[in-house]
Amino acid sequence: MEFLDEKLDDYVTAHSEAENEVLAELNRQTHLKILIPRMLAGHYQGRVLSMLSHMIKPTTILEIGTYTGYSAICFAEGLAANGVIHTIDLNEELESFQSEYFKKSGCSDQIVQHVGKALEVIPKIEGNFDLVYIDADKENYCNYYDQTIDRVNKGGYIIADNVLWSGKVIEPLDPKDEETRMLLEYNKKIQDDERVQNVLLPIRDGLMVARKL
């Protein structure tokens, strides 16, 4: 589902900061070489993530779902000087591809790659987080939130992608559609959680932004 008219969407993108050369190359190569390239954050959403990172100025970011590394590079643009991103992905075959572009972007020293099941990896990462970005298997969104909320610093953020799920969240629910059911549960969970202030942004496939009070 396209939430904006195509011409209006083009206008929005044209009047947002351009992606740099490395991100543009990563965008192209992801579409040429990697399965399901629509999973890529892409130009406009990437600029939103970069802007949010610049506004928050995080020291520690946890990213659940690396894919080809586009969003991690965008977040790295706003990191504090001594900041670090821990990014987790289940697909070990993408690790070298990610590393290549982390090096090209000049932020490889600030990005720690983890391969494995996020629910098993997260407890092994020490310390708290200023920003958590959830963009992995939808069935575990609530689990990821529960596992990280107590480790988010006061005033920190948990941002979840794909929370509109191509508009399926407002359609009659197919009993067999576990992903949509869990996204509905996640959105309600955040809306009802008094520990956070939240806003759902209709950016691409939906970003739920929750700030820990």
Phi, psi and omega per residue, in radians:
M1 nan 2.319 3.035
E2 -1.699 2.140 -3.068
F3 -1.477 -0.329 3.090
L4 -2.097 2.615 2.973
D5 -0.955 2.438 -3.047
E6 -0.983 -0.725 3.139
K7 -1.175 -0.652 3.112
L8 -1.209 -0.676 3.093
D9 -1.086 -0.725 3.095
D10 -1.093 -0.677 3.130
Y11 -1.129 -0.771 3.120
V12 -1.030 -0.826 -3.129
T13 -1.118 -0.702 -3.121
A14 -1.157 -0.409 -3.130
H15 -1.885 0.460 2.984
S16 -2.101 2.671 -3.115
E17 -0.866 2.400 3.126
A18 -1.229 2.602 3.008
E19 -1.267 2.570 -3.126
N20 -1.290 3.071 -3.028
E21 -1.079 -0.702 -3.124
V22 -1.143 -0.784 3.120
L23 -1.139 -0.669 3.104
A24 -1.104 -0.731 3.100
E25 -1.136 -0.761 3.119
L26 -1.075 -0.690 3.089
N27 -1.031 -0.873 -3.118
R28 -1.092 -0.830 -3.073
Q29 -1.177 -0.566 3.074
T30 -1.110 -0.759 3.140
H31 -1.207 -0.498 -3.122
L32 -1.449 -0.601 -2.898
K33 -2.061 -0.325 -2.955
I34 -1.980 2.485 3.117
L35 -1.171 2.565 3.078
I36 0.945 1.025 -3.099
P37 -1.110 -0.283 3.098
R38 -1.136 -0.228 3.079
M39 -1.237 -0.284 3.139
L40 -1.134 2.409 3.102
A41 -1.013 -0.786 3.087
G42 1.439 3.059 -3.000
H43 -0.949 -1.083 -3.010
Y44 -1.164 -0.861 3.120
Q45 -1.105 -0.631 3.094
G46 -1.047 -0.687 3.105
R47 -1.199 -0.581 3.066
V48 -1.130 -0.795 -3.136
L49 -1.120 -0.685 3.088
S50 -1.103 -0.761 3.128
M51 -1.091 -0.767 3.111
L52 -1.075 -0.727 3.126
S53 -1.121 -0.718 3.084
H54 -1.103 -0.644 -3.135
M55 -1.241 -0.676 -3.096
I56 -1.414 -0.586 -3.076
K57 0.939 0.970 -3.055
P58 -1.222 2.608 3.020
T59 -1.639 -0.610 -3.141
T60 -2.345 2.190 3.100
I61 -2.059 2.424 2.965
L62 -1.983 2.107 3.093
E63 -1.959 2.140 3.139
I64 -1.822 1.756 -3.064
G65 1.939 1.590 -3.084
T66 -1.433 -0.703 -2.966
Y67 0.925 -2.098 -3.123
T68 -1.697 0.061 3.011
G69 1.728 0.033 -3.077
Y70 -1.055 -0.880 -3.090
S71 -1.169 -0.615 3.111
A72 -1.071 -0.726 3.113
I73 -1.135 -0.689 3.108
C74 -1.105 -0.768 3.102
F75 -1.115 -0.642 -3.106
A76 -1.078 -0.464 -3.125
E77 -1.068 -0.496 -3.103
G78 -1.850 0.102 -3.130
L79 -1.088 2.579 2.950
A80 -1.055 2.767 -3.043
A81 -0.967 -0.626 -3.135
N82 -1.793 0.364 -3.036
G83 -1.358 2.859 -3.137
V84 -2.497 2.546 3.039
I85 -2.012 2.195 2.965
H86 -1.741 2.061 -3.104
T87 -2.131 2.353 -3.005
I88 -2.100 2.358 3.026
D89 -2.531 2.539 -3.119
L90 -1.370 -0.442 -3.026
N91 -1.539 1.752 -3.109
E92 -1.195 -0.353 -3.130
E93 -1.195 -0.327 3.137
L94 -1.580 -0.123 -2.999
E95 -1.052 -0.798 -3.104
S96 -1.214 -0.621 3.092
F97 -1.102 -0.789 3.091
Q98 -1.032 -0.844 -3.089
S99 -1.019 -0.696 3.142
E100 -1.002 -0.781 -3.080
Y101 -1.437 -0.435 3.018
F102 -1.134 -0.686 3.109
K103 -1.188 -0.761 -3.141
K104 -1.093 -0.569 -3.111
S105 -1.373 -0.244 -3.134
G106 1.424 0.208 -3.097
C107 -2.025 0.263 -3.071
S108 -1.082 -0.516 -3.133
D109 -1.230 -0.278 -3.119
Q110 -1.841 0.034 -3.102
I111 -2.055 2.162 3.080
V112 -1.854 2.063 -3.114
Q113 -1.588 2.376 3.080
H114 -2.205 2.364 3.093
V115 -2.011 2.231 3.126
G116 2.581 -3.050 3.103
K117 -1.323 2.174 -3.012
A118 -0.996 -0.708 -3.111
L119 -1.095 -0.412 3.095
E120 -1.596 -0.524 -3.091
V121 -1.382 -0.715 -3.035
I122 -0.938 -0.799 -3.140
P123 -1.092 -0.336 -3.130
K124 -1.480 -0.197 3.128
I125 -1.561 2.198 -3.066
E126 -1.448 2.669 2.998
G127 1.548 3.122 3.133
N128 -1.768 3.086 -3.052
F129 -2.255 2.532 3.009
D130 -1.571 -0.401 -3.098
L131 -2.632 2.279 3.020
V132 -2.098 2.294 3.119
Y133 -2.078 2.089 -3.110
I134 -1.839 2.044 -3.135
D135 -2.662 1.039 -3.093
A136 -2.326 -2.575 -3.101
D137 -1.093 2.189 -2.990
K138 -1.160 -0.495 -3.115
E139 -1.097 -0.364 -3.081
N140 -1.883 0.179 -3.115
Y141 -0.963 -0.818 -3.134
C142 -1.116 -0.656 3.108
N143 -1.145 -0.722 3.108
Y144 -1.102 -0.721 3.124
Y145 -1.088 -0.847 -3.125
D146 -1.088 -0.597 -3.089
Q147 -1.336 -0.377 -3.036
T148 -1.958 -0.389 -2.997
I149 -0.986 -0.679 -3.133
D150 -1.303 -0.201 3.130
R151 -1.801 0.049 3.063
V152 -1.531 2.257 3.134
N153 -1.116 2.650 3.071
K154 -0.982 2.279 -3.069
G155 1.501 -0.044 3.114
G156 -1.438 3.077 -2.981
Y157 -2.254 2.539 2.889
I158 -2.087 2.101 -3.127
I159 -2.028 2.231 3.128
A160 -2.056 2.336 -3.128
D161 -1.635 2.815 3.018
N162 1.180 0.450 -3.043
V163 -1.367 -0.123 3.021
L164 -1.694 -0.360 2.981
W165 0.858 0.961 3.121
S166 0.990 0.516 3.101
G167 1.494 -0.024 -3.107
K168 -1.136 -0.359 -3.097
V169 -1.202 -0.253 3.116
I170 -1.977 0.148 3.115
E171 -1.753 2.789 3.048
P172 -0.945 2.320 -3.039
L173 -1.402 2.178 3.004
D174 -1.298 2.139 -3.110
P175 -0.968 -0.408 -3.134
K176 -1.556 -0.097 -3.068
D177 -1.563 1.500 -3.083
E178 -1.200 -0.623 -3.108
E179 -1.102 -0.830 3.129
T180 -1.128 -0.704 3.124
R181 -1.040 -0.743 -3.116
M182 -1.248 -0.566 3.073
L183 -1.203 -0.662 3.045
L184 -1.071 -0.732 3.122
E185 -1.142 -0.711 3.134
Y186 -1.107 -0.845 -3.121
N187 -1.038 -0.711 3.109
K188 -1.181 -0.686 -3.138
K189 -1.034 -0.785 -3.141
I190 -1.200 -0.750 -3.137
Q191 -1.032 -0.609 -3.064
D192 -1.607 -0.126 -3.058
D193 -1.452 1.971 -3.103
E194 -1.308 -0.082 3.115
R195 -1.398 -0.194 -3.055
V196 -2.311 2.715 2.903
Q197 -1.771 2.346 -3.040
N198 -2.375 2.687 3.015
V199 -2.558 2.350 3.105
L200 -1.716 2.026 -3.099
L201 -1.685 2.175 3.139
P202 -1.388 0.986 3.129
I203 -1.736 2.130 -3.036
R204 0.863 -1.944 -3.070
D205 -1.715 0.289 3.059
G206 1.710 2.178 3.050
L207 -2.062 2.091 3.015
M208 -1.631 2.040 -3.117
V209 -1.865 2.117 3.127
A210 -2.142 2.199 3.115
R211 -1.851 2.220 -3.107
K212 -1.301 2.212 -3.099
L213 -1.435 nan nan
